[in-house]
């Protein structure tokens, strides 16, 4: 399946996530990936594969950000390494940030199989519009954008939709109320507030 506009092949893993291709190359030389410019920062990564020593790979930081954005923040990718015919499904296992706390220093990617159970954050999206929100008398607040779940790689959902059309004033939807696909388990705190219909301060009258 081709991704419109991105030039990166994407596919569904047995009805699960719409996985994005992450392009990389083995480290130890000047970056040669298409689209790389001297203004780009190089992101160093360690690749962990079962039964093998860790490999050092690299990609332009802009390429990683693109892949993460197209995957809507889900850190699960189809990894293509230049001049290596093997295609791998990988998950971001660890992120090491710069000492200043700003920006990523290195990443650890771990190869995963379709049948393997993993923990990952997936996006929460709203469906429908509450009447009060549509009338402008209330605001639909979304305190968090992702929840953490456990599922097989092939069952990780692209996103989880929440119907908020019947939400009343001061009512909320918490994680325990999610309707999860078969084979998907909630790991986040079940009391995590996902959506809440709030009354704007400017409309509250003091009697």
Backbone torsions as a table, in degrees:
resi	resn	phi	psi	omega
1	UNK	NA	133.7	-179.1
2	UNK	-95.8	141.0	177.0
3	UNK	-90.0	123.4	-177.6
4	UNK	-63.9	122.6	171.7
5	UNK	85.5	-19.4	-175.1
6	UNK	-94.9	-24.6	-178.5
7	UNK	77.0	6.6	-179.4
8	UNK	-111.2	130.0	179.2
9	UNK	-69.3	137.8	178.8
10	UNK	-133.6	159.3	179.0
11	UNK	-156.1	161.3	175.1
12	UNK	-91.4	135.2	175.8
13	UNK	-91.1	91.9	178.2
14	UNK	53.1	45.1	177.2
15	UNK	87.3	1.7	-178.8
16	UNK	-93.2	-139.8	-172.5
17	UNK	-62.3	146.6	174.6
18	UNK	-82.2	90.4	-168.4
19	UNK	-78.3	139.1	-178.3
20	UNK	-100.4	143.3	176.6
21	UNK	-78.1	132.8	172.5
22	UNK	-111.8	119.5	-179.8
23	UNK	-90.7	136.3	179.5
24	UNK	-148.9	178.0	175.5
25	UNK	-149.4	161.9	179.3
26	UNK	-67.7	140.5	-175.4
27	UNK	-76.9	169.8	176.8
28	UNK	106.6	5.2	177.2
29	UNK	-147.0	170.2	178.7
30	UNK	-64.7	138.3	-178.5
31	UNK	-57.8	135.7	-179.1
32	UNK	-127.1	6.2	-178.1
33	UNK	-64.7	144.9	177.9
34	UNK	-57.9	140.1	177.7
35	UNK	89.2	-8.1	-179.9
36	UNK	-73.9	138.2	176.8
37	UNK	-127.6	163.2	-179.5
38	UNK	-64.4	-17.3	179.1
39	UNK	-81.5	-12.3	-177.6
40	UNK	-78.0	142.3	170.0
41	UNK	-86.5	144.0	178.8
42	UNK	-94.9	126.3	178.8
43	UNK	-97.3	117.3	177.9
44	UNK	-86.2	139.5	-177.2
45	UNK	-137.1	148.6	172.6
46	UNK	-105.6	130.8	179.3
47	UNK	-105.6	120.7	180.0
48	UNK	-103.7	119.5	177.5
49	UNK	-122.8	142.4	-177.9
50	UNK	-61.7	127.8	176.7
51	UNK	78.4	9.6	-179.6
52	UNK	-130.7	158.4	173.7
53	UNK	-72.1	154.2	179.3
54	UNK	-62.6	140.6	176.8
55	UNK	-107.5	146.5	176.3
56	UNK	-98.7	123.1	178.3
57	UNK	-130.1	169.7	-178.2
58	UNK	-147.5	157.4	176.1
59	UNK	-154.1	153.4	173.5
60	UNK	-61.7	140.2	179.2
61	UNK	-56.9	-35.7	179.4
62	UNK	-63.8	-33.3	178.5
63	UNK	-68.3	-42.1	178.5
64	UNK	-64.7	-43.1	179.7
65	UNK	-63.1	-38.5	177.7
66	UNK	-62.3	-48.0	-178.5
67	UNK	-62.7	-41.8	-179.8
68	UNK	-65.8	-39.2	179.3
69	UNK	-66.2	-43.9	179.5
70	UNK	-66.2	-26.7	178.2
71	UNK	-89.8	7.2	178.7
72	UNK	55.1	38.5	174.0
73	UNK	89.3	-6.1	178.5
74	UNK	-79.7	118.7	-172.7
75	UNK	-84.6	56.2	-179.5
76	UNK	-133.6	121.6	-171.6
77	UNK	-134.6	161.9	166.6
78	UNK	-97.3	113.2	-173.9
79	UNK	-91.3	124.2	174.6
80	UNK	-113.6	116.5	178.2
81	UNK	-102.5	128.7	-177.0
82	UNK	-55.7	134.0	178.3
83	UNK	66.7	14.6	175.7
84	UNK	-121.9	115.4	-175.3
85	UNK	-69.8	-17.3	-177.3
86	UNK	-74.0	132.1	175.7
87	UNK	-105.2	131.0	-174.7
88	UNK	-122.7	142.1	166.4
89	UNK	-90.1	127.4	-176.8
90	UNK	-132.6	154.3	175.0
91	UNK	-123.3	147.1	175.8
92	UNK	-74.3	113.0	-177.0
93	UNK	-89.9	-36.0	-177.3
94	UNK	-150.9	142.4	176.8
95	UNK	-120.2	125.9	175.3
96	UNK	-110.3	122.5	-177.6
97	UNK	-94.8	160.9	177.4
98	UNK	-61.6	152.1	-179.4
99	UNK	-52.6	-30.2	179.1
100	UNK	-72.8	-13.5	-178.0
101	UNK	88.6	-6.1	-179.4
102	UNK	-105.5	125.3	177.3
103	UNK	83.7	161.6	-178.7
104	UNK	-94.0	133.7	177.1
105	UNK	-89.9	-56.0	176.9
106	UNK	-146.3	162.5	176.0
107	UNK	-126.6	152.5	168.6
108	UNK	-113.7	122.2	176.2
109	UNK	-105.0	137.9	179.0
110	UNK	-120.3	130.8	177.6
111	UNK	-70.5	137.3	-180.0
112	UNK	-131.3	150.4	177.9
113	UNK	-96.7	156.3	-178.6
114	UNK	-55.3	-35.7	-175.9
115	UNK	-85.8	-3.5	-177.2
116	UNK	-77.6	139.6	177.0
117	UNK	-87.2	128.0	-178.8
118	UNK	-130.8	162.7	173.0
119	UNK	-107.6	131.6	-175.5
120	UNK	-154.5	153.7	175.3
121	UNK	-90.0	133.2	177.2
122	UNK	-124.1	150.2	-177.1
123	UNK	-73.6	148.3	174.5
124	UNK	-106.2	129.4	179.3
125	UNK	-126.1	146.0	-180.0
126	UNK	-88.8	149.8	176.9
127	UNK	-127.8	129.8	-178.8
128	UNK	86.2	173.7	-179.5
129	UNK	-132.6	123.3	176.5
130	UNK	-60.5	144.6	-178.3
131	UNK	-57.5	-45.1	-178.0
132	UNK	-64.6	-35.0	179.7
133	UNK	-69.6	-41.6	179.1
134	UNK	-66.2	-29.3	179.7
135	UNK	-83.5	-6.4	178.1
136	UNK	83.3	11.0	-179.3
137	UNK	-97.0	-2.7	179.3
138	UNK	-152.2	161.7	-179.9
139	UNK	-119.8	132.0	176.5
140	UNK	-85.3	110.6	-179.7
141	UNK	-95.8	141.7	176.6
142	UNK	-127.5	93.0	-175.7
143	UNK	-63.1	-32.0	-179.7
144	UNK	-129.3	151.2	-178.4
145	UNK	-104.5	-17.8	-177.7
146	UNK	-135.8	155.1	168.2
147	UNK	-125.0	157.1	179.9
148	UNK	-96.6	133.0	-179.1
149	UNK	-131.9	167.2	172.4
150	UNK	-123.1	132.1	-179.7
151	UNK	-165.1	163.6	170.9
152	UNK	-64.0	151.0	178.7
153	UNK	-53.3	-41.6	-178.0
154	UNK	-71.4	-9.8	-177.4
155	UNK	-113.2	0.1	179.8
156	UNK	-64.4	120.9	-178.0
157	UNK	-73.7	150.9	176.9
158	UNK	-63.8	-36.7	176.9
159	UNK	-166.3	170.2	176.8
160	UNK	-122.6	120.0	-177.7
161	UNK	-89.5	141.7	178.2
162	UNK	-124.2	122.0	177.7
163	UNK	-78.1	113.3	-178.6
164	UNK	-109.1	8.4	-173.9
165	UNK	-63.1	-26.8	-177.8
166	UNK	-102.0	11.3	-178.6
167	UNK	-71.0	130.1	179.4
168	UNK	-97.3	171.8	179.9
169	UNK	-55.9	132.8	179.0
170	UNK	66.5	9.3	175.6
171	UNK	-89.2	157.2	-177.3
172	UNK	-140.0	160.8	173.6
173	UNK	-115.8	126.9	179.0
174	UNK	-109.9	165.5	-172.9
175	UNK	-58.8	-33.2	-178.6
176	UNK	-65.9	-16.2	-179.4
177	UNK	-89.7	-1.5	-179.2
178	UNK	-63.9	142.4	172.6
179	UNK	-96.9	99.7	-173.4
180	UNK	-90.9	145.9	176.6
181	UNK	-63.0	160.8	178.2
182	UNK	-58.6	134.4	177.7
183	UNK	85.1	5.1	-179.9
184	UNK	-111.5	127.9	-177.9
185	UNK	-115.8	136.0	178.5
186	UNK	-77.5	130.6	177.0
187	UNK	-107.4	-30.6	178.4
188	UNK	-59.9	159.8	175.1
189	UNK	-55.4	123.8	-177.7
190	UNK	-61.9	-17.9	179.8
191	UNK	-92.7	5.4	177.6
192	UNK	-60.2	125.9	179.7
193	UNK	-78.5	124.5	-179.4
194	UNK	-97.4	-46.1	179.1
195	UNK	-139.9	147.5	177.8
196	UNK	-150.0	135.7	179.1
197	UNK	-93.8	109.7	-174.3
198	UNK	-106.7	147.0	175.1
199	UNK	-87.9	123.3	179.1
200	UNK	-57.9	141.4	-178.7
201	UNK	-56.6	-35.8	-176.8
202	UNK	-67.0	-18.1	-178.7
203	UNK	-96.9	-5.4	-179.6
204	UNK	-82.0	124.3	-178.5
205	UNK	-101.4	136.1	176.4
206	UNK	-95.6	119.6	-177.3
207	UNK	-84.3	NA	NA
